[in-house]
Amino acid sequence: MWTSGWRKLVTFLAVSGSKGKGPFTQEEFLARWSAIQRSAARSKDPQEMTRGFWEMESLGAAYGETPPRGCTLRDPNLPLEVRPIVHTGMGVAAVEVGDFDPARISQRIESLAHPDFRLFSYESVGAMLGAYEAPFPKRLLGLKPLRRPRPGEFISHFSPEIQRLISVGYGRVLYFNSGSVSTALRKIANRPFLDAPAAVLGVAFACAMINHLDFWLVLETEGRFRDPNWSAAYRNGLIYALEFWEWEVPGFLRSLRPRGPRSAELIAVAQREVECCIGRSCLNAFFVGSPAGNPASAPITAA
């Protein structure tokens, strides 16, 4: 518990590190993101790669809060490898700027996002909804003191695909706010407004990222659930974490030497998934498999 708690604290501090910094020019943002990604690529070390995610996400939030005049994340000079995590960070700022108003949040995201990566920003909407559930002072994490809406009513304003992503983000933060994976999963069961399998995927994804120092232990530990949908979702969360690392640092997965049959299977699936996504130059947004239709074309809000 102490180890997990310390790792979560380090993550929170790192992600909030760029709050209040800037404003930067478009060129400065691009240079900072590129430098972080190149450093991670040289190491292929999960620790440096994950810290790179936190730094890039934090800068993404700074970008969403104070975007350079006349610029967006549709800039072709924004490296493909950093686009998912940068959009995730931008979604945090969209919630703060929009003050949990669905229309204002969507307007901020859609005005800044690359069309192929816009959905990553909505995952952070769920993370913010989960973060504001916790009673601790938000200013300690660099967050603004916003009035949290009723979750079910708030989520209903968005399309089904975005509702799924909100549940993923909410699950990600439930892991942060819980002493263990099992506690986080019990919280999911007590929150009927969530898409439960999507939230379970978020828990597994967060567990892998936070506990990257125990990379192989996390991959080799099988989640066991009564509900097969939850089992599949937990497995997919680990696979997606591998995909996320691979997208940031191409070649990472091929550099690994699996420690057992389970990790070998997860790595192989993640490799196939990323190869399919590379052909489209767009990573699936927190989804493992082939979604029906193009996820980037999902409507912004429900009619």
C-alpha positions in Angstrom: 0.0 0.0 0.0 2.8 2.4 0.9 4.7 1.7 -2.3 1.5 2.2 -4.4 0.6 5.4 -2.6 4.1 6.8 -3.1 4.0 6.0 -6.8 0.6 7.6 -7.2 1.8 10.8 -5.4 4.9 11.0 -7.7 2.6 10.7 -10.7 0.2 13.4 -9.6 3.0 15.8 -8.9 4.6 15.1 -12.3 1.3 15.5 -14.2 0.6 18.8 -12.5 4.1 20.0 -13.1 3.4 22.3 -16.0 0.3 23.9 -14.4 0.8 27.7 -14.4 3.8 27.5 -16.7 4.1 29.3 -20.0 2.5 30.6 -22.1 4.8 29.1 -24.7 4.9 29.6 -28.4 3.8 26.8 -30.8 7.4 26.2 -31.6 8.4 26.0 -27.9 5.6 23.4 -27.2 6.6 21.4 -30.3 10.3 21.5 -29.2 9.6 20.4 -25.7 7.3 17.5 -26.7 9.8 16.3 -29.3 12.7 16.5 -26.9 10.8 14.4 -24.3 9.9 11.8 -26.9 13.4 11.5 -28.3 14.8 11.0 -24.8 12.3 8.2 -24.1 13.1 6.6 -27.5 16.8 6.5 -26.8 16.3 4.7 -23.5 13.4 2.3 -24.3 13.1 2.2 -20.5 9.6 2.0 -19.1 10.5 4.3 -16.3 11.7 7.1 -18.5 9.0 6.4 -21.1 6.3 6.7 -18.5 7.8 9.9 -16.9 7.8 11.2 -20.5 4.0 10.6 -20.7 3.5 12.6 -17.5 5.6 15.5 -18.7 3.9 15.6 -22.1 0.5 15.3 -20.6 1.2 18.2 -18.3 2.4 20.3 -21.2 -0.8 19.3 -23.1 -2.8 20.7 -20.2 -0.8 23.9 -20.4 -1.5 24.1 -24.1 -5.2 23.6 -23.7 -5.3 26.3 -21.0 -3.4 28.9 -23.0 -3.0 27.8 -26.6 -0.7 29.8 -28.8 -2.6 32.4 -30.8 -3.9 31.1 -34.1 -2.4 27.6 -33.5 -3.9 24.1 -32.8 -2.8 20.5 -32.4 -3.6 20.0 -36.1 -0.1 21.3 -36.7 1.6 18.7 -39.1 4.8 19.3 -37.2 3.4 17.7 -34.1 5.1 14.3 -34.0 2.8 11.3 -34.5 4.3 9.6 -31.4 3.2 12.3 -29.0 -0.3 13.1 -30.3 -2.3 10.7 -28.1 -0.8 11.8 -24.8 -0.8 15.5 -25.8 -4.5 15.3 -26.5 -5.1 13.6 -23.2 -3.5 16.5 -21.4 -5.4 19.0 -23.4 -8.7 17.4 -22.3 -7.8 18.2 -18.7 -7.6 21.9 -19.5 -10.9 21.7 -21.5 -12.7 20.7 -18.4 -11.2 23.5 -16.3 -11.8 26.1 -19.0 -15.3 24.7 -19.6 -16.2 24.5 -15.9 -17.7 21.0 -16.4 -20.2 22.4 -19.0 -20.5 19.7 -21.8 -20.9 22.2 -24.6 -18.0 24.4 -23.6 -15.8 21.4 -23.0 -16.6 20.0 -26.5 -16.1 23.4 -28.1 -12.6 23.7 -26.5 -11.6 20.2 -27.6 -12.9 20.4 -31.1 -11.4 23.8 -31.7 -7.9 22.6 -30.8 -7.8 18.8 -31.5 -6.4 16.9 -34.4 -9.5 15.1 -35.9 -7.8 11.7 -35.7 -6.8 12.1 -32.0 -9.7 14.2 -30.6 -11.2 11.3 -28.7 -8.2 11.0 -26.4 -9.2 14.4 -24.9 -12.6 13.0 -23.8 -10.9 10.2 -21.8 -9.5 13.0 -19.6 -13.0 14.4 -19.1 -13.7 11.2 -17.3 -10.5 11.4 -15.3 -11.4 14.9 -14.2 -14.9 13.8 -13.2 -13.3 11.1 -11.1 -10.7 13.5 -9.6 -13.3 15.9 -8.4 -15.1 13.1 -6.6 -12.3 12.8 -4.1 -12.5 15.1 -1.0 -8.9 16.2 -0.9 -8.1 19.9 -1.7 -7.8 20.3 -5.5 -5.3 23.1 -5.3 -2.8 20.6 -3.9 -2.8 19.0 -7.3 -2.9 22.2 -9.2 -6.6 21.9 -10.1 -9.1 24.7 -10.0 -11.9 24.5 -7.4 -14.8 23.6 -9.8 -18.3 22.5 -8.9 -18.6 18.9 -9.8 -21.8 18.0 -11.7 -24.0 14.9 -11.1 -22.1 12.2 -13.0 -25.0 10.4 -14.6 -26.6 13.6 -15.8 -23.3 15.0 -17.1 -22.3 11.9 -18.9 -25.6 11.6 -20.7 -24.9 14.7 -22.7 -22.3 12.9 -24.7 -22.4 10.3 -27.5 -22.1 6.6 -26.5 -18.5 6.4 -27.7 -17.5 9.4 -25.6 -19.4 8.0 -22.7 -17.2 4.9 -22.9 -14.1 7.0 -22.9 -15.3 9.0 -19.9 -15.7 5.7 -18.1 -12.2 4.7 -19.0 -10.8 7.9 -17.6 -13.0 7.7 -14.5 -11.7 4.1 -13.9 -8.1 5.4 -14.4 -8.6 7.9 -11.5 -10.5 5.4 -9.4 -7.2 3.4 -9.3 -5.4 6.5 -8.1 -8.0 7.1 -5.4 -8.0 3.5 -4.1 -5.6 1.4 -2.0 -5.6 -1.5 -4.5 -7.0 -2.8 -7.7 -9.7 -4.8 -5.9 -10.9 -1.7 -4.1 -11.1 0.3 -7.3 -13.1 -2.5 -8.9 -15.6 -2.5 -6.0 -16.0 1.2 -6.5 -16.8 0.6 -10.2 -19.6 -1.8 -9.2 -21.1 0.9 -6.9 -21.2 3.5 -9.7 -24.0 2.5 -12.1 -23.4 5.6 -14.3 -20.2 4.0 -15.5 -19.7 1.6 -18.4 -18.2 -1.0 -16.2 -15.9 -2.9 -18.6 -14.5 0.5 -19.9 -13.8 1.6 -16.3 -12.1 -1.8 -15.6 -9.9 -1.2 -18.7 -9.0 2.2 -17.2 -8.0 0.6 -13.9 -5.7 -1.9 -15.6 -4.2 0.8 -17.8 -3.5 3.0 -14.7 -2.1 0.0 -12.7 0.4 -0.8 -15.5 1.5 2.8 -15.9 1.8 3.6 -12.2 3.6 0.3 -11.4 6.0 0.4 -14.4 8.9 -0.4 -12.0 7.2 -3.8 -11.6 6.6 -4.1 -15.3 6.8 -7.9 -15.6 5.0 -8.6 -12.4 2.0 -6.6 -13.6 1.9 -8.3 -17.0 2.3 -11.8 -15.5 -0.4 -11.3 -12.8 -3.7 -12.5 -14.2 -6.9 -10.7 -13.1 -9.6 -13.2 -12.1 -13.3 -12.1 -12.2 -16.7 -13.8 -12.1 -17.8 -11.7 -15.1 -15.9 -12.7 -18.3 -16.5 -9.2 -19.6 -14.5 -7.7 -16.7 -11.7 -10.3 -17.2 -11.4 -9.4 -20.9 -11.5 -5.7 -20.0 -8.7 -6.0 -17.5 -6.6 -7.9 -20.0 -7.3 -5.3 -22.6 -6.2 -2.5 -20.2 -2.8 -4.1 -19.9 -2.6 -4.6 -23.7 -3.5 -1.0 -24.3 -0.8 0.2 -21.9 1.7 -1.8 -24.0 0.3 -0.2 -27.1 0.5 3.3 -25.6 4.2 2.7 -24.8 4.9 1.3 -28.2 3.2 4.3 -29.9 5.4 6.7 -27.9 8.6 4.7 -28.7 8.3 2.6 -31.8 10.3 -0.7 -31.4 9.8 -0.9 -27.7 7.7 -4.1 -27.8 10.2 -5.9 -30.1 13.0 -5.0 -27.6 11.3 -6.9 -24.8 12.0 -10.5 -23.8 8.8 -12.0 -22.2 9.2 -13.6 -18.8 6.4 -16.1 -19.3 3.5 -17.2 -21.6 1.1 -14.5 -20.3 3.4 -11.6 -21.0 4.4 -13.1 -24.3 0.7 -13.2 -25.4 -0.1 -9.7 -24.2 2.9 -8.3 -26.0 2.1 -10.2 -29.2 -1.5 -8.9 -29.2 -0.3 -5.3 -28.5 2.2 -5.5 -31.4 -0.5 -6.6 -33.8 -2.8 -3.9 -32.7 -0.3 -1.2 -33.1 0.8 -2.4 -36.5 -2.9 -2.1 -37.7 -3.1 1.4 -36.2 0.2 2.5 -37.9 -1.4 1.7 -41.2 -4.0 4.4 -40.4 -1.5 6.7 -38.7 -3.9 6.9 -35.8 -4.0 4.9 -32.5 -7.3 3.6 -31.3 -8.6 5.7 -28.4 -8.4 3.3 -25.4 -9.8 0.5 -27.4 -8.4 -3.0 -28.1 -9.8 -4.6 -31.3 -11.4 -3.3 -34.5 -14.2 -0.9 -33.6 -17.1 -0.7 -35.9 -16.6 2.3 -38.2 -14.1 5.0 -37.7 -14.0 6.2 -34.0 -12.7 9.6 -35.0 -16.0 10.2 -36.7 -18.1 9.7 -33.6 -20.5 12.6 -32.9 -19.5 15.1 -30.2 -22.7 15.0 -28.2 -25.9 13.2 -28.1 -28.7 14.6 -30.2 
